[in-house]
Amino acid sequence: MVNLGDLTPEELKSYIKEIGEAAFRADQIYKWVHSGAESFDEMTNISQKLKEKLSESFEVFIPEVYKKYVSKIDGTVKYLFKLSDGNIIESVVMDYHHGKSICVSSQVGCRMGCSFCASTLNGLSRNLTPFEIEGQIIRAQKDMNIRISNIVIMGIGEPLDNFANVINFIKNTNSDKGLNIGCRHITLSTCGLADKIYDLADCNLPINLAISLHAPTDERRKVLMPIANAYSIKALMEACDYYYDKTHRRITFEYALVKDKNSTREDALTLSRLLRGKNCHINLIPVNPVRERENTRISKKDMEIFKKTLEENGVNATVRRELGSDINASCGQLRNQEL
């Protein structure tokens, strides 16, 4: 049965018209669903007759809390959510000075195969629907009794590999009839599907774009990220330039520092030459230890040398703050343990 939350406003209005109801009912129903109603009975301003019609074609389902972990170090909360078909996904709620942020999943599993990521170990099961993505936010807000103000689409899955559903999720979440979270408070992270970056730019959604780069040359990047065999760094940079020209949003390049693979001073110099002059920021990431992988993080001293080398060569960089280290808050780890 179709989840009512997956309908776009236009689809819902069309359905309401087809069943002979007044057009304003669509707005009422949309607000109920996207504010967290979990049954038709909760929709107190629509008739019983309309509720019965809706129940014949639709269900209302928000991902359920399967397990919840709270960091004793910094209060970060990690959820394992169960979907209606029994699949398990992950979300993380983090506390920043600018408010509560949530990292949401966009797929059940991932097929990108990045060598430092736990999300891809069991492959891709399926895409998430728009409301399955949004439902992670709604459920976390209800469970924690908080207002989430920032979204990072950086959990399990490659967002641009689930393009249509992710775009509808962003539009629904941005709607003033829904969660009403501004596009400038939404960040999408991709491993670099260059053709989809062009499509994203053409959607005219002024969201923030983060690129998982992780190496300064094609040869190095292919070792870490299979997607580099499909899209060269040159093609990726051209797509990023197009995105910036269309949106005027500064791009973040994510760079996980892995010992003996991408973290020498020469790598930093090559990276500087690649990105110098672009309106961008580099987010340096201490690589997460994943039991099934053999990647080793570099020392704090070497990380500072890498960062300083970038800055001395005109490229802005910061080291990502680590959150939830005691609860396996990096993507995919808890789900893999359950599987």
KAKAJO-V585421 format. One record per pair of residues at least 6 apart in sequence whose C-alpha atoms are under 7 Angstrom apart, sorted by the first residue. I is the first residue (numbers start at 1). J is the second residue. Records with the same first field share a line. If there is no record, write none. Layout:
# KAKAJO-V585421
I=J / J
This chain:
# KAKAJO-V585421
1=57 / 58 / 59
2=57 / 58 / 59
3=58 / 59 / 60 / 61
4=58 / 59 / 60
5=33 / 34 / 60 / 131
6=129 / 130 / 131
12=26
13=23 / 26
16=23 / 26
17=23
31=177 / 178
32=43
34=178 / 179
35=178 / 179
36=138
38=60 / 61 / 62
39=60
40=51
62=132 / 135 / 139
63=81 / 82 / 83 / 132 / 135 / 136 / 139
64=81 / 82 / 83
65=79 / 80 / 81 / 82
66=80 / 81 / 82
67=79 / 80
68=78 / 79 / 80
69=77 / 78 / 79 / 327
70=76 / 77 / 78
71=77 / 324 / 326 / 327
73=324
74=323 / 324
76=93 / 94 / 95 / 323 / 324
77=92 / 93 / 94
78=91 / 92 / 93 / 329
79=90 / 91 / 92
80=88 / 89 / 90 / 91
81=88 / 89 / 90
82=88 / 89
88=335
89=105 / 108 / 335
90=105 / 155 / 156 / 335
91=102 / 103 / 104 / 105 / 136 / 155
92=102 / 103 / 104 / 329
93=100 / 101 / 102 / 103
94=100 / 101 / 102
95=101
99=149
100=148 / 149 / 150
101=148 / 149 / 150 / 151
102=150 / 151 / 152
103=151 / 152 / 153 / 154 / 155
104=133 / 136 / 152 / 153 / 154 / 155
105=133 / 153 / 154 / 155 / 156 / 157
106=127 / 128 / 133 / 153 / 155 / 156 / 157 / 158 / 159
107=126 / 127 / 128 / 156 / 157 / 158
108=124 / 125 / 126 / 127 / 128 / 156 / 157
109=119 / 120 / 122 / 123 / 124 / 125 / 156 / 157
110=119 / 120 / 123 / 124 / 156 / 157 / 158
111=120 / 123 / 124
112=120 / 226 / 227
113=120 / 225 / 226
114=224 / 225 / 226
115=224 / 225
116=293 / 295
118=290 / 331 / 332 / 333
119=156 / 157 / 331 / 332
127=162
129=165
130=165 / 166 / 168 / 169
131=169
133=169
134=169 / 173
141=147 / 148
149=181 / 185
150=185 / 186
151=185 / 186 / 187
152=186 / 187 / 188
153=159 / 187 / 188 / 189
154=188 / 189
155=331
156=331 / 332
158=190
159=166 / 190
160=190 / 193 / 196
172=178
173=179 / 180 / 181
174=180 / 181 / 182 / 183
183=205 / 206 / 207
184=206 / 207 / 208
186=207 / 208
187=207 / 208 / 209 / 210
188=208 / 209 / 210
189=209 / 210 / 211
190=210 / 211 / 212
191=211 / 212 / 213
192=211 / 212 / 236
194=231 / 235 / 236 / 239
197=239 / 243
198=239 / 242 / 243
201=243 / 246 / 247
204=247
206=247 / 249
208=249 / 251
209=251 / 252
210=251 / 252 / 253 / 254
211=252 / 253 / 254
212=253 / 254 / 255
213=253 / 254 / 255
214=221 / 254 / 255 / 256
215=221 / 262
216=267 / 270 / 271
218=228 / 232 / 233
221=228
222=228 / 229
244=250
250=279 / 280
251=279 / 280 / 281
252=280 / 281 / 282 / 283
253=281 / 282 / 283
254=282 / 283 / 284
255=282 / 283 / 284 / 285
256=284 / 285 / 286 / 287
257=263 / 284 / 285 / 286 / 287 / 297 / 298
258=287 / 295 / 296 / 297 / 298
259=296 / 297 / 298
265=306 / 309
268=306 / 309 / 310
269=309 / 310
272=310 / 313 / 315
276=314 / 315
281=316 / 317
282=316 / 317 / 318
283=317 / 318 / 319 / 320
284=317 / 318 / 319 / 320
285=319 / 320
286=297
287=297
288=330
307=317
310=316 / 317
311=317
328=334
